[in-house]
Amino acid sequence: MHLLYYSLAFALPILAASSSSPEEKEKPRTPCAVRSSTSGTFFDLNPVRLHFPDEHEKKQQLSKDLASRNTSWPVRGLDYGANFTLNICSPVLEKLDHVVGVPEEKWANISAFYTSGGKTYSMGMQNDALLLRGRVLTLNYTDGSPCPSPGSPTVEPRKILDGPEDDDDDDDSIPRKKPSAPKDSVRRKNTVIRLHCASDPLAPSMAVSFVYSPDSCTYVFEARTPAACGGIEVAQQQLGPAGVFGVIALVAVAVYFGGGCFYQRTVMHQRGWRQLPNYSLWAGIGSFFKDLFVIATSSCLRWVPAKRGYSRISNGMPNGGGRRGRDSEDENRLIDQLDEEWED
C-alpha cells in the first residue's frame, strides 16, 4: 500500500509537467479569433462562421439558426442598387460561376459577392485573421473583382507639356523618347466588416448592414452579433479525463514494478521471477488462469470427433451391452455344466 502511495506521488508531478506547455512556446493561432493586447479579451467568431458541417460536427449540438442555414448572410444594398451576400471567415455557401475578373480556380474561395446586371462581382477572398482597430473588431477581404476605371485623360501628356506639334521645329532630327506605358496596377474590390457586440439576449445570431461604398471598390459593412462581445479563452486540453487517468495508471504501474523489482533484488536478494513484487500473489493468479485454461481445453476436446479406424469403448453403447450379455450366458452355461458333472 505504501508503494502505491509513493507511485502516485511520483506520477502526479510528472503528469503536471507533461501537460503544462512552456511559456516560451508560441501557441497556435485560432482561426477567426483574436485576443486584445490591452484588455486580454478573447473574441471568437467561429459560432457565426457558416460552413457545411462534417460528420463529426453533425453529432454535436448546434443552434437551430445555424444548423438549418444553407445560404450565407444576406445584406440589403438599399441605395446601392444591388444586394450583397457574405460570410464570416469562410467562403460563401453558394456555388458561384462566371465571376468577373476572377480566375475559375478561385471561385470557391470568395467570401463576399454581389450580382448586378446579370454579372457576379467578387468583393474579396476568404480571410480568417481578425484585426482590432482601437476598440473595433474588423475583418477584411481583399483581391476581389477589378474596380471600375476612374477614366483616362483625353489629352496626351506630351501635348500638355510641349504644346501642339510644330512641323518647323529645328530639332526634328533628335529622336524623342516615347512615354512609357503605365504599369498594370489594377485595383480590386475589397470589403471591410466592422463587428459590434449585440448584448440583447433576444438579438439574432448575426445582423449585417451595408454602410457605404465611396468608389464602388471598397465596401464597408457593420455586423452585430453576440459572438463579438468577447470573453475568456477556453484552454484546449491535450488529454481528456480518460487520458489523464490512463497516464496516472501507467506511471503508477511502472513505478510499482520498477521499485518492487529493485527492492526484491537489492534488499531481499531474490533472483529470476521472484524479483517481482508480491511474487506469490501473481504466481497464484497465474496458476488459477492456467487451471481454467486446462479445464476449458479438456471440455472442448470431448466434442472433437474421433479419427477413422478407431472406436471409443463406452458403457452406454448397445454393442457393448450385447457383448456383456453373451459373456454372462457363457458363464452360466459353464457353471451348469460343472454342476451336472459334479452330481454325476
BELQUI-V882270 format. One record per backbone hydrogen bond with DSSP energy under -0.5 kcal/mol. CO is the residue of the C=O (numbers start at 1). NH is the residue of the N-H. E is the energy in kcal/mol with one decimal. If there is no record, write none. Layout:
# BELQUI-V882270
<<CO | NH | E> <CO | NH | E>>
This chain:
# BELQUI-V882270
<<1 | 5 | -1.9> <2 | 6 | -2.4> <3 | 7 | -2.0> <4 | 8 | -2.4> <5 | 9 | -2.5> <6 | 10 | -1.6> <7 | 11 | -2.0> <8 | 12 | -2.4> <9 | 13 | -0.7> <10 | 14 | -0.9> <11 | 15 | -2.5> <12 | 16 | -2.4> <13 | 17 | -2.3> <14 | 18 | -2.1> <15 | 19 | -2.2> <16 | 20 | -1.6> <22 | 25 | -0.9> <29 | 31 | -0.5> <30 | 33 | -1.0> <32 | 45 | -2.5> <34 | 43 | -3.2> <36 | 40 | -1.1> <41 | 36 | -3.0> <41 | 43 | -0.5> <42 | 44 | -0.5> <42 | 231 | -1.5> <43 | 34 | -2.3> <45 | 48 | -1.2> <46 | 49 | -1.4> <48 | 50 | -0.9> <54 | 58 | -1.8> <55 | 59 | -0.8> <56 | 59 | -0.5> <57 | 60 | -0.6> <60 | 62 | -0.7> <63 | 67 | -2.7> <64 | 68 | -1.6> <66 | 69 | -0.8> <73 | 86 | -2.3> <75 | 84 | -2.9> <76 | 210 | -0.6> <77 | 80 | -2.2> <78 | 81 | -0.8> <83 | 115 | -0.7> <84 | 75 | -2.7> <85 | 113 | -2.4> <86 | 73 | -1.9> <87 | 89 | -0.7> <94 | 96 | -0.6> <98 | 120 | -0.7> <99 | 102 | -1.4> <103 | 106 | -1.6> <104 | 107 | -1.3> <106 | 109 | -1.6> <107 | 110 | -1.2> <109 | 126 | -2.5> <110 | 92 | -2.6> <111 | 87 | -2.0> <112 | 123 | -3.1> <113 | 85 | -2.3> <114 | 121 | -3.0> <116 | 119 | -1.5> <119 | 116 | -2.5> <120 | 100 | -2.7> <121 | 114 | -1.9> <122 | 145 | -2.5> <124 | 111 | -2.0> <124 | 112 | -1.0> <128 | 32 | -2.4> <128 | 130 | -0.7> <131 | 133 | -0.6> <131 | 138 | -3.6> <132 | 134 | -0.9> <133 | 135 | -0.7> <133 | 136 | -1.8> <135 | 137 | -0.5> <136 | 133 | -2.6> <137 | 195 | -3.2> <138 | 131 | -2.8> <139 | 193 | -2.7> <141 | 191 | -2.9> <142 | 125 | -2.9> <145 | 189 | -3.2> <156 | 160 | -1.4> <157 | 161 | -1.8> <158 | 162 | -2.9> <159 | 163 | -1.2> <165 | 167 | -0.5> <166 | 169 | -1.0> <169 | 172 | -0.8> <171 | 174 | -0.9> <173 | 175 | -0.5> <176 | 178 | -0.5> <183 | 185 | -1.2> <187 | 147 | -3.1> <189 | 144 | -1.9> <190 | 219 | -2.1> <191 | 141 | -2.5> <192 | 194 | -0.6> <192 | 221 | -2.9> <193 | 139 | -2.1> <193 | 195 | -0.6> <194 | 223 | -3.2> <195 | 137 | -1.0> <196 | 225 | -2.1> <197 | 199 | -0.7> <200 | 203 | -1.7> <207 | 224 | -2.5> <209 | 222 | -2.5> <212 | 220 | -2.4> <217 | 190 | -2.5> <219 | 192 | -3.0> <220 | 211 | -2.6> <220 | 212 | -1.0> <221 | 194 | -2.7> <222 | 209 | -2.8> <223 | 196 | -3.3> <224 | 207 | -1.4> <225 | 198 | -1.1> <225 | 228 | -1.4> <226 | 229 | -1.5> <227 | 44 | -0.7> <227 | 230 | -0.6> <231 | 42 | -2.7> <233 | 235 | -0.7> <235 | 237 | -0.7> <240 | 244 | -2.2> <241 | 245 | -2.2> <242 | 246 | -2.1> <243 | 247 | -2.4> <244 | 248 | -2.2> <245 | 249 | -2.5> <246 | 250 | -2.5> <247 | 251 | -2.5> <248 | 252 | -2.4> <249 | 253 | -2.5> <250 | 254 | -2.4> <251 | 255 | -2.5> <252 | 256 | -2.4> <253 | 257 | -2.5> <254 | 258 | -2.6> <255 | 259 | -2.8> <256 | 260 | -2.1> <257 | 261 | -2.5> <258 | 262 | -2.1> <259 | 263 | -2.2> <260 | 264 | -2.8> <261 | 265 | -2.1> <262 | 266 | -2.3> <263 | 267 | -2.3> <263 | 268 | -1.4> <264 | 270 | -2.6> <271 | 274 | -1.2> <272 | 275 | -1.5> <273 | 276 | -1.7> <276 | 279 | -0.7> <278 | 282 | -2.1> <279 | 283 | -2.8> <280 | 284 | -2.2> <281 | 285 | -2.1> <282 | 286 | -2.4> <283 | 287 | -2.4> <284 | 288 | -2.2> <285 | 289 | -2.1> <286 | 290 | -1.9> <287 | 291 | -2.5> <288 | 292 | -2.1> <289 | 293 | -2.0> <290 | 294 | -2.2> <291 | 295 | -2.6> <292 | 296 | -2.4> <293 | 297 | -2.4> <294 | 298 | -2.6> <295 | 299 | -2.1> <296 | 300 | -1.8> <297 | 301 | -1.9> <298 | 302 | -0.9> <300 | 303 | -1.1> <301 | 304 | -1.3> <307 | 310 | -1.1> <314 | 317 | -1.3> <317 | 321 | -1.6> <318 | 322 | -2.0> <319 | 323 | -2.0> <320 | 324 | -2.1> <321 | 325 | -1.7> <322 | 326 | -2.2> <323 | 327 | -2.1> <324 | 328 | -1.8> <325 | 329 | -1.9> <326 | 330 | -2.0> <327 | 331 | -2.0> <328 | 332 | -2.3> <329 | 333 | -2.5> <330 | 334 | -2.2> <331 | 335 | -2.1> <332 | 336 | -2.4> <333 | 337 | -2.1> <334 | 338 | -2.0> <335 | 339 | -2.1> <336 | 340 | -2.2> <337 | 341 | -2.1> <338 | 342 | -2.0> <339 | 343 | -2.1> <340 | 344 | -1.9>>
